[in-house]
Amino acid sequence: MDAGRPSTDEVFGHYQRLVSEPELDVAACWAVVVPDDGVGSLTLSEVSARLGGGTSYELHEVAKPHFVNLPLCRPGPCAVVDRSGATVVLYGFEDLGYPSGALRRLASHARVYSAWWNVNFVNRLSLTVNGEVLVSINGLFPGRPEDHPNLASWPELTAMGEFFLDYVDEEFTGRDDNWDWRAGFLTAIELATGVRLDRQWLDVEHPYLVFSGPIAG
């Protein structure tokens, strides 16, 4: 193991604590966009344009991340968007919860790791590469590793043995071991990208974007 990087258990413990915070406990969306090797870093404007798919947007200077959770009347979706080294991170953009056109556009010449859940426990962990959704997993019904043919594209997730079931879920009852799949989602993303979501990030201001209307599916 790289002595300079935390272990899987340490990362998982961090997110177990974090997902109990009010901003993440009920609903959350977190995505990390990693450009392909040899491709220049994406600008925030480029990411915003990809997400919109033709829908106009305004990219604002700064707001604290909880802004996107406020019940304000807006013409279209909004999200916090910022840089983390060569990557771009997105927070609160619910349209990334499903294998959508927004995800595929965002992943042009890039890898997009995305975690999303809502108040009804609807959830999705996904990896989209060069416009193709390779991995899409429900944390409550993760199945076995062999149920996901493209799992090799996310070795850090493959190595998290507790993430998956070790039996065939014939009755489709889902996991019953109380394992924290929300913390597991965020752990898998950090292990793959090196980008951490933490209390400090949630407490400081970041750029945010607001779309003029619904975005293309």
C-alpha positions as CSV (number, residue, x, y, z in Angstrom):
1,M,0.0,0.0,0.0
2,D,1.2,3.6,-0.7
3,A,2.3,4.9,2.6
4,G,1.3,8.4,1.6
5,R,-2.4,7.5,1.0
6,P,-4.9,6.4,3.7
7,S,-6.1,2.8,3.8
8,T,-9.6,1.8,2.6
9,D,-10.7,1.4,6.3
10,E,-9.5,4.9,7.1
11,V,-11.3,6.4,4.1
12,F,-14.5,4.4,4.9
13,G,-14.4,5.6,8.5
14,H,-14.1,9.2,7.4
15,Y,-17.2,8.9,5.2
16,Q,-19.2,7.0,7.8
17,R,-18.8,10.1,10.0
18,L,-19.4,12.5,7.1
19,V,-22.7,11.0,5.8
20,S,-24.3,11.6,9.2
21,E,-23.9,15.3,8.6
22,P,-27.2,17.1,7.8
23,E,-26.1,18.0,4.2
24,L,-25.6,14.3,3.3
25,D,-27.7,12.3,5.6
26,V,-30.9,12.4,3.6
27,A,-29.8,13.1,0.1
28,A,-26.6,13.9,-1.8
29,C,-24.9,13.9,-5.2
30,W,-21.1,14.0,-5.6
31,A,-19.2,13.5,-8.8
32,V,-15.6,13.7,-9.8
33,V,-14.6,14.3,-13.4
34,V,-11.1,13.0,-14.3
35,P,-9.8,14.0,-17.8
36,D,-8.1,11.4,-20.0
37,D,-4.3,11.3,-19.9
38,G,-2.9,13.9,-22.4
39,V,-6.2,15.9,-22.3
40,G,-6.0,19.3,-20.7
41,S,-7.9,20.1,-17.6
42,L,-11.5,21.0,-18.2
43,T,-12.6,24.5,-17.3
44,L,-15.7,25.1,-15.2
45,S,-17.4,26.6,-18.3
46,E,-16.7,23.5,-20.3
47,V,-18.1,21.3,-17.7
48,S,-21.2,23.5,-17.3
49,A,-21.8,23.5,-21.1
50,R,-21.5,19.7,-21.3
51,L,-24.0,19.3,-18.4
52,G,-26.5,21.6,-20.0
53,G,-26.4,20.0,-23.5
54,G,-27.5,23.3,-25.1
55,T,-29.5,24.7,-22.1
56,S,-28.0,28.1,-21.2
57,Y,-26.6,28.6,-17.8
58,E,-25.0,31.2,-15.5
59,L,-21.8,30.4,-13.7
60,H,-21.7,32.4,-10.4
61,E,-18.7,33.3,-8.3
62,V,-19.2,31.6,-5.0
63,A,-21.7,30.2,-2.5
64,K,-21.6,27.6,0.2
65,P,-22.6,24.1,-1.0
66,H,-25.8,24.1,1.1
67,F,-27.1,26.7,-1.3
68,V,-28.1,23.9,-3.8
69,N,-30.3,22.2,-1.1
70,L,-32.4,25.3,-0.3
71,P,-36.0,25.1,-1.5
72,L,-35.7,28.1,-3.8
73,C,-37.7,28.6,-7.0
74,R,-35.3,28.2,-9.9
75,P,-35.9,27.8,-13.6
76,G,-33.6,24.8,-13.9
77,P,-31.2,22.6,-11.9
78,C,-28.2,24.0,-10.1
79,A,-24.9,22.6,-8.8
80,V,-21.7,23.6,-7.0
81,V,-18.8,23.1,-9.4
82,D,-15.1,23.6,-8.6
83,R,-11.6,22.4,-9.3
84,S,-9.5,19.9,-7.4
85,G,-6.2,19.7,-9.0
86,A,-6.7,18.4,-12.6
87,T,-10.2,17.2,-11.8
88,V,-13.5,19.0,-11.6
89,V,-16.0,18.2,-8.8
90,L,-19.7,18.6,-8.8
91,Y,-22.0,18.7,-5.8
92,G,-25.8,18.6,-5.6
93,F,-26.5,18.0,-9.3
94,E,-29.3,15.4,-9.1
95,D,-29.5,14.9,-12.8
96,L,-26.3,12.7,-12.5
97,G,-28.3,10.2,-10.3
98,Y,-29.2,8.1,-13.4
99,P,-27.2,7.0,-16.4
100,S,-28.3,10.2,-18.2
101,G,-27.3,12.1,-21.2
102,A,-25.7,14.6,-18.8
103,L,-23.4,11.9,-17.5
104,R,-22.5,10.7,-21.0
105,R,-21.7,14.3,-22.2
106,L,-19.7,15.0,-19.2
107,A,-17.6,11.9,-19.8
108,S,-16.3,12.9,-23.2
109,H,-12.6,12.1,-23.1
110,A,-12.9,11.8,-19.3
111,R,-14.0,9.4,-16.5
112,V,-16.9,10.5,-14.3
113,Y,-17.3,8.9,-10.9
114,S,-20.7,9.7,-9.5
115,A,-22.6,8.9,-6.2
116,W,-26.2,9.9,-5.6
117,W,-29.0,9.1,-3.2
118,N,-32.3,10.7,-2.2
119,V,-34.7,10.8,0.7
120,N,-36.5,7.6,-0.6
121,F,-33.2,5.6,-0.6
122,V,-33.2,5.7,-4.4
123,N,-29.5,5.6,-5.2
124,R,-26.9,5.0,-7.8
125,L,-23.1,4.7,-7.9
126,S,-21.7,4.9,-11.4
127,L,-18.6,5.2,-13.6
128,T,-19.0,6.7,-17.1
129,V,-16.0,6.6,-19.4
130,N,-15.8,8.4,-22.8
131,G,-19.5,8.7,-23.0
132,E,-20.4,5.1,-22.0
133,V,-21.8,4.1,-18.6
134,L,-19.6,1.1,-17.6
135,V,-20.7,0.7,-14.0
136,S,-24.1,1.5,-12.4
137,I,-24.9,0.0,-9.0
138,N,-27.7,0.3,-6.5
139,G,-26.1,0.3,-3.0
140,L,-29.1,-1.5,-1.4
141,F,-29.1,-4.2,-4.1
142,P,-25.5,-4.4,-5.2
143,G,-25.5,-8.1,-6.3
144,R,-22.2,-10.0,-6.5
145,P,-19.0,-8.7,-8.3
146,E,-19.6,-11.1,-11.1
147,D,-23.0,-9.5,-11.8
148,H,-21.2,-6.4,-13.1
149,P,-19.3,-7.2,-16.3
150,N,-17.3,-4.0,-16.4
151,L,-16.3,-3.9,-12.8
152,A,-12.6,-4.4,-13.8
153,S,-12.7,-0.8,-15.0
154,W,-13.0,0.3,-11.3
155,P,-10.4,-1.8,-9.4
156,E,-10.7,0.2,-6.2
157,L,-14.4,-0.7,-6.0
158,T,-13.7,-4.3,-6.9
159,A,-11.2,-4.5,-3.9
160,M,-13.9,-3.4,-1.5
161,G,-15.2,-6.9,-0.6
162,E,-17.9,-5.7,1.8
163,F,-19.5,-3.6,-0.9
164,F,-21.0,-6.6,-2.7
165,L,-23.1,-9.6,-1.6
166,D,-21.4,-13.0,-1.4
167,Y,-24.6,-14.9,-2.3
168,V,-27.2,-14.9,-5.1
169,D,-30.0,-12.6,-4.1
170,E,-32.7,-14.8,-5.7
171,E,-35.6,-13.1,-3.8
172,F,-34.2,-9.6,-4.6
173,T,-34.4,-8.6,-0.9
174,G,-31.2,-6.6,-1.0
175,R,-28.5,-6.3,1.7
176,D,-29.5,-6.9,5.3
177,D,-26.1,-6.4,7.0
178,N,-26.4,-2.7,7.9
179,W,-23.2,-1.9,5.9
180,D,-23.2,1.8,5.1
181,W,-23.4,1.8,1.4
182,R,-23.4,5.7,1.3
183,A,-20.0,5.7,2.9
184,G,-19.0,3.0,0.5
185,F,-20.0,5.0,-2.5
186,L,-17.9,8.0,-1.4
187,T,-15.0,5.7,-0.4
188,A,-14.9,4.1,-3.8
189,I,-14.7,7.5,-5.5
190,E,-12.0,8.8,-3.3
191,L,-9.9,5.7,-3.7
192,A,-10.1,5.9,-7.5
193,T,-9.5,9.7,-7.8
194,G,-7.7,10.8,-4.7
195,V,-10.3,13.6,-4.2
196,R,-11.8,13.9,-0.8
197,L,-15.2,15.3,0.2
198,D,-14.9,16.6,3.8
199,R,-16.4,19.0,6.3
200,Q,-14.0,21.7,5.3
201,W,-15.1,21.5,1.7
202,L,-18.7,21.7,2.7
203,D,-18.0,24.8,4.9
204,V,-16.3,27.0,2.4
205,E,-17.6,28.8,-0.7
206,H,-17.3,27.5,-4.2
207,P,-18.5,28.5,-7.7
208,Y,-21.9,27.4,-8.6
209,L,-24.0,27.2,-11.8
210,V,-27.7,27.6,-12.5
211,F,-29.4,26.5,-15.7
212,S,-32.1,28.5,-17.4
213,G,-34.4,25.5,-17.7
214,P,-34.5,21.7,-17.8
215,I,-31.4,20.1,-19.3
216,A,-31.3,17.6,-22.2
217,G,-31.7,14.0,-21.1
